[in-house]
Amino acid sequence: MSTKEQTIHGEDGATRRDMLHTTAAVTAGVGGILALWPFVDQMNPAADTLALATVEVDLSSIGEGEAIIVKWQGKPIFIRHRTATEIAEARAVTMDQLIDKETDEERIHAGHEQWLIMIGICTHLGCVPLGTKDGDEKGEYGGWFCPCHGSHYDTAGRIRKGPAPRNLDLPDYAFVSDTRIKIG
């Protein structure tokens, strides 16, 4: 090959046209990705949804024997500051008395047995049981009562009577401090 042909074709025989084709293909690929990105990005959760992914709750204002309801991911969360009597009653129940066999210790965080944190949705048909507010019917076992179909829950949120197939569900939560929890 002559020196003039090497300059046109390069050392390895590639032409300027090959270089232009490669550059155009890479530019088109990057442009396509950039054009599609807004469609992919819009599938991410909205900021308000991400904000609800976790909720922090200050427990210091809840007196012994009192309960509150907070919202987390659109669900009611029951938080009860149980009395020593309620804890003793929950722990005195034997497994043969339970429909969904779960001890009180399995339903609370060790060292924080006075705090019961549950998702406040009846496991039968999704109603919200009574028993959190003052004056609410608490059922035969002093916990919660679902008036829709007559499910009775005890002071550990365990189903004791009625059509509900299982205990009130527990959310993922952690104690940030002795008086503060993070749900989610």
C-alpha positions as CSV (number, residue, x, y, z in Angstrom):
1,M,0.0,0.0,0.0
2,S,1.2,3.4,-0.8
3,T,1.6,6.2,1.8
4,K,-1.4,8.0,0.2
5,E,-3.6,5.0,0.6
6,Q,-2.5,4.5,4.3
7,T,-3.6,8.1,5.1
8,I,-7.0,7.6,3.6
9,H,-7.7,4.1,5.0
10,G,-5.6,4.5,8.2
11,E,-3.2,1.9,9.6
12,D,-5.8,-0.9,10.0
13,G,-7.8,-0.3,6.8
14,A,-10.7,1.7,8.5
15,T,-12.1,4.6,6.5
16,R,-13.3,7.9,7.6
17,R,-16.8,6.7,6.6
18,D,-16.6,3.9,9.2
19,M,-15.7,6.4,11.8
20,L,-18.7,8.6,10.9
21,H,-21.1,5.6,11.0
22,T,-19.8,4.6,14.5
23,T,-20.1,8.1,15.8
24,A,-23.6,8.4,14.4
25,A,-24.7,5.1,15.9
26,V,-23.3,6.0,19.4
27,T,-25.0,9.5,19.2
28,A,-28.3,7.9,18.2
29,G,-28.1,5.4,21.0
30,V,-27.3,8.0,23.7
31,G,-30.1,10.2,22.2
32,G,-32.6,7.4,22.4
33,I,-31.7,6.7,26.0
34,L,-32.0,10.4,26.9
35,A,-35.4,10.5,25.1
36,L,-36.7,7.5,27.0
37,W,-35.4,8.5,30.5
38,P,-38.5,10.7,31.4
39,F,-40.8,7.8,30.7
40,V,-38.8,5.5,32.9
41,D,-38.3,8.1,35.6
42,Q,-42.0,8.8,35.9
43,M,-42.5,5.2,37.1
44,N,-40.6,6.0,40.4
45,P,-42.8,6.7,43.4
46,A,-43.8,10.3,43.9
47,A,-42.3,12.4,46.7
48,D,-45.4,12.3,48.8
49,T,-45.5,8.5,48.6
50,L,-41.9,8.2,49.6
51,A,-42.6,10.5,52.6
52,L,-45.2,8.0,53.8
53,A,-42.8,5.1,53.6
54,T,-41.8,5.7,57.2
55,V,-43.4,7.5,60.0
56,E,-41.8,8.5,63.3
57,V,-44.0,8.7,66.4
58,D,-43.3,10.3,69.7
59,L,-44.6,7.9,72.4
60,S,-44.0,10.3,75.4
61,S,-47.4,11.9,75.2
62,I,-49.3,8.5,75.4
63,G,-50.2,7.8,79.1
64,E,-50.4,4.3,80.5
65,G,-53.6,2.6,79.5
66,E,-54.1,5.0,76.6
67,A,-53.9,4.4,72.8
68,I,-53.6,6.4,69.7
69,I,-54.1,5.8,66.0
70,V,-51.6,7.1,63.4
71,K,-51.6,6.7,59.6
72,W,-48.9,4.8,57.8
73,Q,-49.1,4.1,54.1
74,G,-52.9,4.8,54.3
75,K,-53.4,2.3,57.1
76,P,-54.4,2.9,60.7
77,I,-51.7,1.9,63.2
78,F,-52.8,1.2,66.7
79,I,-50.3,2.2,69.4
80,R,-51.3,1.2,72.9
81,H,-49.3,1.9,76.1
82,R,-50.4,-1.2,78.0
83,T,-50.8,-1.3,81.7
84,A,-49.1,-4.0,83.9
85,T,-52.5,-5.7,84.2
86,E,-53.0,-5.8,80.4
87,I,-49.5,-7.3,80.0
88,A,-50.2,-9.9,82.7
89,E,-53.5,-10.8,81.2
90,A,-52.0,-11.2,77.7
91,R,-49.2,-13.4,79.1
92,A,-51.5,-15.6,81.1
93,V,-53.3,-16.9,78.0
94,T,-52.4,-20.4,77.1
95,M,-51.9,-21.5,73.5
96,D,-54.9,-23.8,73.5
97,Q,-57.1,-20.7,74.0
98,L,-55.8,-19.0,70.8
99,I,-57.1,-19.3,67.3
100,D,-53.8,-17.9,65.8
101,K,-51.1,-19.3,68.2
102,E,-48.7,-16.5,69.0
103,T,-47.4,-15.5,72.4
104,D,-47.5,-11.9,73.8
105,E,-43.6,-11.9,73.7
106,E,-43.7,-12.6,69.9
107,R,-45.9,-9.6,69.3
108,I,-43.8,-6.9,71.1
109,H,-40.1,-5.7,71.1
110,A,-38.1,-7.1,74.0
111,G,-37.6,-4.5,76.7
112,H,-40.6,-2.5,75.5
113,E,-43.5,-4.9,76.5
114,Q,-45.7,-1.9,77.5
115,W,-45.9,-0.8,73.8
116,L,-48.2,-2.7,71.5
117,I,-48.0,-1.5,67.8
118,M,-50.3,-3.1,65.3
119,I,-52.0,-2.5,61.9
120,G,-55.5,-1.6,62.9
121,I,-57.3,-3.6,60.2
122,C,-59.4,-6.6,61.0
123,T,-58.0,-9.8,59.4
124,H,-61.5,-11.0,58.5
125,L,-62.8,-8.4,55.9
126,G,-60.6,-5.4,56.5
127,C,-62.8,-3.3,58.9
128,V,-61.2,-1.1,61.5
129,P,-61.8,-2.5,65.0
130,L,-63.0,-0.4,67.9
131,G,-61.0,-0.2,71.2
132,T,-58.4,2.5,70.7
133,K,-60.5,5.6,71.6
134,D,-62.0,6.4,75.0
135,G,-65.5,4.9,75.2
136,D,-65.0,2.4,72.4
137,E,-66.2,-1.2,72.9
138,K,-63.1,-3.3,73.6
139,G,-64.7,-6.7,73.3
140,E,-64.8,-9.6,75.7
141,Y,-61.0,-9.7,76.1
142,G,-60.3,-6.0,76.8
143,G,-58.5,-5.4,73.5
144,W,-60.4,-4.5,70.3
145,F,-63.8,-5.4,68.9
146,C,-64.8,-5.4,65.2
147,P,-68.5,-4.6,65.2
148,C,-68.9,-5.6,61.5
149,H,-68.7,-9.3,62.1
150,G,-68.0,-9.7,65.8
151,S,-64.3,-10.5,66.0
152,H,-62.8,-10.0,69.5
153,Y,-59.1,-9.3,70.1
154,D,-57.3,-9.4,73.4
155,T,-54.8,-6.9,74.9
156,A,-52.0,-8.4,72.6
157,G,-54.1,-8.0,69.5
158,R,-54.7,-11.7,69.1
159,I,-58.0,-13.0,67.7
160,R,-59.9,-14.8,70.5
161,K,-63.5,-15.0,69.2
162,G,-65.2,-14.4,65.9
163,P,-64.6,-15.0,62.2
164,A,-61.2,-13.3,61.9
165,P,-58.7,-16.0,60.9
166,R,-55.5,-14.5,62.4
167,N,-54.2,-11.9,64.8
168,L,-54.0,-8.2,64.0
169,D,-50.9,-7.8,61.8
170,L,-47.7,-6.1,63.1
171,P,-46.0,-3.4,61.0
172,D,-42.2,-3.3,60.7
173,Y,-41.0,-0.8,63.3
174,A,-38.0,0.0,65.5
175,F,-37.4,2.0,68.6
176,V,-35.3,5.0,67.8
177,S,-35.1,5.9,71.5
178,D,-37.1,4.8,74.6
179,T,-39.9,7.3,73.6
180,R,-39.7,7.3,69.8
181,I,-40.5,4.7,67.2
182,K,-40.0,4.6,63.4
183,I,-42.6,2.6,61.5
184,G,-41.7,1.3,58.1
